[in-house]
Amino acid sequence: MKGTILVVDDDRNMVKTLTAVLRVNGWQTLSAYSGEEAVQAASAAAVTAIVMDVKMPRMNGVEAFQAIRQARAR
């Protein structure tokens, strides 16, 4: 395996499609369906990269990215 990629989108079909493509190409994947879930998932597991939608309800992708960066800086 190459590593783990966190795929984040409020569109569950998009997450399903992207994770399928990544797995075929040798990546492990984690899925999240909101910015809040992304922050929790990135805090709970080591991820190599994050593929995240920017426009999501409540916490958008930019806010989630900032929260993940802050959590990792500690």
N, C-alpha and C positions, 0 to 999 in steps of 0.2 A: 504494500500500500504506500501511496505517496504522502499521505497526511490526512488531516480532517478539515473539511470545509463546512462552515455553518451557512445554511441557505435560509434567508429570511424574506418572507413576503406574506401579505395578508391574503393573497390569492393562492389558495391551497393547490390548485392545478399547476400553477407556475412552480411552486416548490417541488411538487411531485415530478414534473418534467425535468427541472434542473438537477435534482438529486439523481434521477435515473441516468442522465447524461454523464454526470460526474462519476458515478459508480462504475459505469461501463469503461471509463477512462482511468480507473484504478484509485479513485479517491474514496475515502470514507466520508460520510456526510452526517450532519446533524440538521434538524429542521426546527424552525421557529416561525410562528405566524403573526407576530407583533413585535414592536420594538422592545416591550417589556420582557417578552419571552427570550428575545435575542440577548439582552443583558444578562438574564439568568443563565442561559445556556453557555455564553462565553465566559461567565464567571465559574461555572461548574466543570468545564472541560477545556483542555488545551486544544486550540484550533489553529490551523496553519493559515487560513484565510476566511474571510466573510464575504458572501455575496448577498447584498441586501437592497431591497426596494427602498426608495427614498420617500415616496408618498404612501404613508400608512396612517390609519386613524390613531388617535391618542398620542403616542410617541412615534414621531417619524424616524426615518433612517438616519438622518443627521444627528438628531438628539440621542438615538440609541448608540451610534458610533461614539459620540462624545462621552456618554455614560460608561461605555466599555473601556475607552481609553483611560478615563479617570480611575476606574476600578483596577485596571492593570498597572497603573502608576504607583499604587500603594504598596 
